[in-house]
Amino acid sequence: MLARAAVDAVRAVGGSAGGVYLRSRTEGLLRMAALTGLPGALFRPWWRIQVNRPYPVAEAFRSGQAVHLPDGEAAVLRFPQLMAGLPFPFGSLYEPVRAGPERFGVLLVVRPATPGVPVGAGDRRLMREVAERLARELAGLAEAGDPVCWDADPLCVPWPLPAGGAGEAVDRLAQGVLSVDRQGVIRFASAAAGRLAGVPAARLAGRGLWEALPWLGQSAYEDHVRGAFLSCEPVCFEARRGPDADPPALSVCLYPTASGVTVTLEAPGLPVYPPEPEAAQPDDTGAGAAARAAGGRASGLYRPVALAIALTEAMTARQVSAVVTEELLPAFGGRQLAIYLLDERHLYLAWETGFPRGFLDRFDGVSLDTRLPGVETLTSGRPLFFESMQHLASAYPGIPLDADVGARAFLPLIASGRPVGSCILGFDTPRGFSPEERTVLTALAGLIAQALARARRYESEAALARGLQAALLPHRLPVTGRVATVGRYLPGSAGMDVGGDWYDVIETASGRLALVIGDVQGHGVAAAATMGQLRSAVRAFALSGNTPAQVVRGTNQLLIDLDPGQFASCCYVLLDPASGRALAARAGHPQPLLRRADGRAEVLDLPGGVVLGVDPAAAYPESELVLEPGALLALYTDGLVEVPGRDIDEGVERLRAALAGACPAPLTEIADRLVAGAEGQADRPDDVALLLASWS
């Protein structure tokens, strides 16, 4: 199914490569399940994609919407992290594979760039048809009990078009010629190619390009090859093979098409001085070297850039640690990660993954005077690399070890000369650390330290904003005979997303209750301060006996006069506890929900005006409501119903259904149920306010 879908999609839209990502058994992880038209090993860093990362594959899966990128310019504007790792001119299309609410994965096609020309409606339709057909087939498997998850390496599907051969004319050239298919397998090698490679031409055919020419996989040249396969544009460069090779340097050109790549090799007539590639390991020959060179070795340029972009989006220490886990560990083949943060000359464990449960507890809170590698890397400012656990045990006799086999790297986290903490990378098998890897890891540690330092400052400000928010929200709500009220507030869980939402219940002089909810645009201390001013203003207008329209209009004028550079939404309901009659005014705020006594819940349709703080002449019409005994009114802010990439109407409908299903139950329990989904979101960008009022 996967192979057919990948090939059909590529053929349908004139692509040069394609594939399918599927969900895995690991929560939040997509894995490349099928790939055609590209050498799988060359794209190993993209075999695994976290669904919360800013990549088009993840975006299509999360949102359920197709992503179409006609060229590199469109891609860099929307997904700079993708282009940091693949800075080549190519177009790409991503279509979610889903059957109703069931999300299986993403179908993708890579094709030549079309600068300035958007993806046409016909190609969009063809991609959608292939994805829908695959979704139906996968849904059939799911109904039969198959979990439809992928937890293996990708299936490399043979390219449907032949790479072609070469005739006697090619063998007469002094220039070596290779015909390579889209999977990176040599299908033809000229006699000159064999002479230049030092291998008989007949032995080159059928071998992988990096197996036959292992020096081509060095990081100095790997991006050239990757770019040729992706962009379908010719690439030429000069490669040094080593002082013992004959000749020691070659001019290499790659001429890609939809059916394959022609590679030419030529001994240059003049001396060349290309960048010196990384030193080959003693066993870097044959297929082992090809796999390491093509798939595993971290690029000295790509990894710092990609990690830096990802770190700019991380606002808390937890998010920074998660980015390091998702980006750094796979790049270097690591399996364990621990991050310690410095506080009052002690190191405290902030994040761990891959270590035996409880093993690191003994090191939590260690003093800087303790002789441990995680401490000494910070106090000395030097990274420490141990190629085996025996080397670690020899350097630190008596140190507890979590494994007998493996390797460890201890990196100092220092930002602008100030110690932040230390980072431990663990590997399951002994391994060396090349000079390039040591340099890259040290540079990445500096980026991580800067991000952690910024996150700690951010979290300090968040604590201030939360304190201000807590002080400004009502500590208790009024209790009346026939009206019961309950409020809930949740700060955003993604960084310092605190401050803008509020609710209030006000007893007016006439005996009526004012139910108020609002949302100040923005987050942080400034939003919390503006919220406090608006809450005080609404309370003052309400206690003065004003109608709902007058209260909202007066608050609007006050916000304009204050000119804090922010706007706000608000919903104000004035309820008569004796009769159940109410008057409401709305300023750009989500519509309230009403659950009737018979259990039906509906979204009200109250007219309203623009948000507060925009138009001094804005009008706010009043609406009349009549509550029946047993009715329940729900006021809420958009943080409770908004999900990135989804229509807000879907969120309102989910809340309406939840309100209908939560009754009958105590009002406090209903409130807890309604906010439970938002409370469990790890990276919720907005805060949440909810106010429930029941009339009996």
Secondary structure, 3 states (H helix, E strand, C coil): CHHHHHHHHHHHCCCCEEEEEEECCCCCEEEEEEEECCCHHHHHHHCEEECCCCCHHHHHHHHCCCEEECCHHHHHHHCHHHHHHCCCCEEEEEEEEEECCEEEEEEEEEEECCCCCCCCHHHHHHHHHHHHHHHHHHHHHHHCCCCCCCCCCCEEECCCCCCCCCCHHHHCCCCEEEEECCCCEEEEECHHHHHHHCCCHHHHCCCEHHHHCHHHHCHHHHHHHHHHHHHCCCEEEEEECCCCCCCCEEEEEEEECCCCEEEEEECCCCCCCCCCCCCCCCCCCHHHHHHHHHHHCCCCCHHHHHHHHHHHCCCCHHHHHHHHHHHHHHHHCCCEEEEEEEECCEEEEEEEECCCCCHHHHHCCEECCCCCHHHHHHHHCCCEEECCHHHHHHHCCCCCCCCCCCEEEEEEEEECCEEEEEEEEEECCCCCCCHHHHHHHHHHHHHHHHHHHHHHHHHHHHHHHHHHHHHHCCCCCCCCCCEEEEEEEECCCCCCCCCCEEEEEEECCCCCEEEEEEEECCCCHHHHHHHHHHHHHHHHHHHCCCCHHHHHHHHHHHHHHHCCCCCEEEEEEEECCCCCEEEEEEECCCCCEEECCCCCEEECCCCCECCECCCCCCCCCEEEEECCCCEEEEEECHHHCCCCCCCHHHHHHHHHHHHHHHCCCCHHHHHHHHHHHHHCCCCCCCCEEEEEEEEC
